[in-house]
Amino acid sequence: MPSPKSPPDYDVAIIGGGSAGYAAAQTATRANLKTAIIDGAQELGGLCILRGCMPTKALLYATEVLHLARRGQTWGLQPHKTQFDFNAVMARKDAVIREFAEFRQQQLTSGPFDLFRASARFLDPLTVQLDSGQQIRAAHFIIATGSIISKPPLPNLALTGYLTSDDALRLKGLPPSLIVLGGGPVAVEFAQFFARLDVRVTMIQRSEHILKSFDTDAAEALESALRREGIELHTNTRLVDASMHGALKQISFDQAGKRFTVEADEILLALGREPNLAGLNLNAAGIRVEQGRIPTDAQARTTAPNIYAAGDCTNPYEFVHLATTQGEIAAHNIAFPHSPRLIDYRLLLSVVFTEPQLASVGLTEKQARALGRNYLTASYPFNDHGKSIIMNSLDGSVKLLADPITGEILGGACTGPIAGDLIHEIVVAMAARLTAHQLAALPHFHPTLAEIWTYPAEELANNIPLLSSSS
Ligand SMILES: Cc1cc2nc3c(=O)[nH]c(=O)nc-3n(C[C@H](O)[C@H](O)[C@H](O)COP(=O)(O)OP(=O)(O)OC[C@H]3O[C@@H](n4cnc5c(N)ncnc54)[C@H](O)[C@@H]3O)c2cc1C
């Protein structure tokens, strides 16, 4: 056991080897820092690969293909009644995930750092105790312990039983009917997935619209699509209770002053996640926790001078691109404290992988209004665009926000086919601080989905007098 004065074993020890922790380790070792990763998971790989982004997107793609095949007549095709085999759908997802996980496990076990398979808790700002009994001392720590599923809000849900997103990814058979609690990305993605597999889905969302971080026009486009696919969607509700009715599970909720009860074979709890901080003993390290999160500054520093945090344990946004950026920035700033990098939230991206997909970067109209930021906006619908008409992908639109004086693009939103891919044109435009005029003047091949951006860009350019410096 090291004495309190013994030199640190490592320049940096990273607690958690998910997206944030692994990205931090890569940056730290490239900067020649002596690095350790500590991860207490039974299976290495992190949330994104094992139970988050990758398995859900593998499943959603399967039902997208199914949905397309079932609508083959639109293009003059005459497919036989398209069937599916749920176990085969899950098996393909498992095979794809196994490959991603094995690759990450190999990266973790053979990387240029030491890996400790144990859970860590702080003894002081320079020392952690592992549950294997070992103590590790490091000059710096990066906490990247991720998030856990929030506790259910209705005590009786423990009696009725419910599925979490983890359980839904392990199902061996489909429930005939399902109540989805929540209206965030995980809720809407699973709701559409199950509905497309002929499960009768009821969604209950507290806010006036689903996906409340997006603008209302985007949420409404998805709400209509979900309702058109047979999902019963209740918004503006307050959950009241959960109970059993024979073999069925019931949820009662209030809406517009009335009490309603819905029932189904299963309930999917998709009301959100919270930082995974239990057991870290953050007090001993001098780290302040605010509203259940580890607050960090733009350099990814916590309130303890030698300790940084990255990923879901600190973020209000549970996105992998942000987790990896924070991990990289934390490690960079430990290695190069005199030339620190800052996290730039200007280019924060958000994508939901339903059909239509929703995507945004930069300011939404809601955010611009809340900030009192002057902006001009223009949008264009997919139901009037050549390529999307060919594809019969008619839901949604693209929207740009621009500065009314300079024309600089402040934000972009896309609700429609492959929105999660299309939005990256606006990421690049915003990173280069392009104006709407410059975006409109860029070549766009015809007929493509991407050329739809030129319409709102041209409209904005026509409405914003050209400054000589921004031409
Ligand atoms: C269903 C679902 C779908 C999602 N889809 C997307 C998507 O499409 N796109 C997107 O960007 N994001 C998506 N997310 C969110 C994304 O998965 C997370 O933002 C991201 O994986 C967080 O990475 P992380 O490194 O912070 O945490 P994690 O990957 O969870 O890693 C944390 C690690 O810390 C370890 N750990 C915890 N405590 C300790 C301790 N005390 N000691 C040692 N080790 C510890 C854990 O074992 C774990 O391996 C999704 C999430 C869910 C649940």
The ligand as a Gaussian input file, in Angstrom:
#p B3LYP/6-31G(d) Opt

LIG

0 1
 C      -30.746000       3.268000     -25.697000
 C      -29.711000       4.346000     -25.907000
 C      -29.451000       4.812000     -27.179000
 C      -28.498000       5.804000     -27.384000
 N      -28.273000       6.247000     -28.657000
 C      -27.346000       7.216000     -28.867000
 C      -27.063000       7.664000     -30.198000
 O      -27.649000       7.195000     -31.177000
 N      -26.122000       8.626000     -30.354000
 C      -25.457000       9.198000     -29.292000
 O      -24.611000      10.079000     -29.478000
 N      -25.704000       8.778000     -28.019000
 C      -26.616000       7.796000     -27.792000
 N      -26.833000       7.353000     -26.513000
 C      -26.045000       7.957000     -25.412000
 C      -24.612000       7.414000     -25.395000
 O      -24.657000       5.996000     -25.395000
 C      -23.865000       7.947000     -24.176000
 O      -23.898000       9.373000     -24.205000
 C      -22.399000       7.514000     -24.152000
 O      -22.276000       6.132000     -24.392000
 C      -21.775000       7.887000     -22.806000
 O      -20.418000       7.501000     -22.784000
 P      -19.596000       7.604000     -21.415000
 O      -18.183000       7.302000     -21.759000
 O      -19.898000       8.874000     -20.722000
 O      -20.190000       6.449000     -20.476000
 P      -20.173000       4.852000     -20.624000
 O      -19.981000       4.410000     -22.015000
 O      -21.392000       4.397000     -19.898000
 O      -18.875000       4.398000     -19.819000
 C      -18.796000       4.477000     -18.433000
 C      -17.884000       3.359000     -17.947000
 O      -17.536000       3.636000     -16.587000
 C      -17.468000       2.432000     -15.862000
 N      -17.628000       2.775000     -14.435000
 C      -18.692000       3.353000     -13.836000
 N      -18.420000       3.578000     -12.520000
 C      -17.169000       3.124000     -12.296000
 C      -16.334000       3.091000     -11.150000
 N      -16.713000       3.582000      -9.961000
 N      -15.106000       2.536000     -11.268000
 C      -14.669000       2.047000     -12.458000
 N      -15.429000       2.055000     -13.583000
 C      -16.657000       2.603000     -13.502000
 C      -18.599000       1.607000     -16.451000
 O      -18.341000       0.228000     -16.238000
 C      -18.566000       1.984000     -17.930000
 O      -17.807000       1.084000     -18.707000
 C      -27.770000       6.343000     -26.285000
 C      -28.020000       5.869000     -24.997000
 C      -28.973000       4.883000     -24.804000
 C      -29.222000       4.382000     -23.402000

